[in-house]
Amino acid sequence: MTEELGVHRDTAQDALLRLRADRIAHLMLTDPSLTPDQSAAALGYPAGQVRRATVRAQAVLRAHRAAPYLADVAQAGWTTTATVPEVQCPADDLVVAVLVLNGTNAPAPALVWDERHGWRTATARRHPLTKGAVPPPTGDGIRYLAQGTTPPPDALTTALTA
């Protein structure tokens, strides 16, 4: 398959992992009573080949659940368009999102949301996530904002402008 597509084996495996995870998550959204393993089995995936896909599927579900909250935060007025931050799963089991602040009085270039640590400022719009989404230490333009992982948008605004 890799020869036919002209891609490296690792690239093909990563694409297959993502596709399987998305399909497992979609089935779980359709039938919330299913577990990731049950969803994989229902889709006919071999049990020994879907461990990473079931982990990623759970992250995809968490990303889906976080989308309305992230949309509310995006409405705070720091961007010129009301686009919802794109949710990413850079480490398969982690959910993060980036909100580029391009409004006229933006207090930082971008905000990064991490489901483990909440919101922080980023020092650049172009590459706001660190490699592997490892949270950087505070300092050099990076501040962690508000308390908790999903503070209300107004609390985030207050923390950001303080």
N, C-alpha and C positions, 0 to 999 in steps of 0.2 A: 504494500500500500504506500509506503514512504517513497519508493521509486516512482510510482505512478503519479503521486502528488508533487514530487520534487521537494519534499521537506525532510528534515532530519527526524530520526526515530523519536527523540525526546519531544520535539515539537508536535508530532502526531499523537504521542501518548498524552501530552498535556491537553491537547484539543479534545481528545476522547474523554479524558477525566472531566473536563469542564462540561462537555455535552451530556455525559451521563449524570453529573451532579445537577445540572439544570433540569433534566427530565425527571429525576427523582424528586427534586424540590417541587416541580410543577404538579406531580402526582400527589404529593403530600398536601399541597394547597387545595387540591381538588377533593381529597379525602383525608381530613386531619386525623382520623383514627389510625392511619398507617404510620409505622415507624420507617426510618430510612432503609433498614434491611428488608422490611416487607415490601416497600416500594420498589427496591432494586429487584427483588425476586419477581414481583408482578410484571416488571418490564423485561424479565428474562435475562437479566445480567448474571453472569457467573459469580457466586458468592465470594470466591477467592480473589476476584479482580475489581471489587468495588469498595473496598475499605476506605480509600482516600476519597472516592466519589461521595460516599455517604457522609463523611465528615464535611466535605465542601457543600453538600446539599443542605446540611443544617445551617451553615454560614449563609447560604443563599436565602434560606427562609428568614433568618434574623435580619438580613439586609432588606428583604421585602417588608418586614414588620417595622423597620426603622425609617422607611421612605416617607411616611406621612409626617413624622417628627422633623426630619431633615427638610422637608418642604416648608414647614412652618418657620424654621430658622432662616431659610432662604428668603422669606418675605420681610426680613428685618430692614431692608432698604440699603444694604451695602453694595449691591450689585446693580448694574444697569439693566439686566434682564432678570426676570423671576424664574430662572432655571433651577430645578431641583439638583442638588449635588449628586454626581454620579457615585453610586455605592460600589466599592471595589472589595475584592477578597484576595489580597496579595499573597497571603500565606495559606490559602485554602481553608483555614479554620478561624480566620480573623476578618472582621468587617470594619472598613474605614470609608470615609468620604471626604472630599475636598470641596470647599466653597471658596472660589476665587473672588476676592473683594475688589471690584473695579469701579466702585462708586466714587464720587468726587471727594468725599471726606472719609474714605476707608481708613480705619486705624491700623491696619496690617495688610500685607499683600494677599494673604489667604488664611483661611481657617481649616484645620484638619480635625475631623471627628474620628475617634477610635473607640470602639465599643468597650474596651477595657479601661480607658483612661479619660474619656470625655473629650472636651474641646481644648485645642491649643492653637496658638498663632503659628504661622509659618513665615519664614524669612523671604520666600520667593514664590512668585506665581507659577513659574515654569515647572519647577520640580518640588512641590511642597511636601511630598512623602519621602522619607528616608528609605534606603534600600531595605526591603523586607518589612517596611512599615514599623521599624523599630523606633519607639518613642525617643526623641532626642532629649537631652537634659535641658533644663531651663537656662536662660541666659542667651546672649547674642541674638536678641530679637524674638526669642521663643518664650511664651508664657502659657501656663495652663490656666484655663478660665473656668470660673464658677465651680460649684460643688456637684459631684455626681456625674454620671455618664450622659444623662439626658436632662439637663437643666432647662427650665422654661426659657423661651426665646428672650423675654424681657430681662431675665437674670443674666443671660449670656451677653446681652447688649450692655447692661450695667457693668459687668466684669470687663468687657472689652474696652469700654471707654473710660474706665477708672485709671 
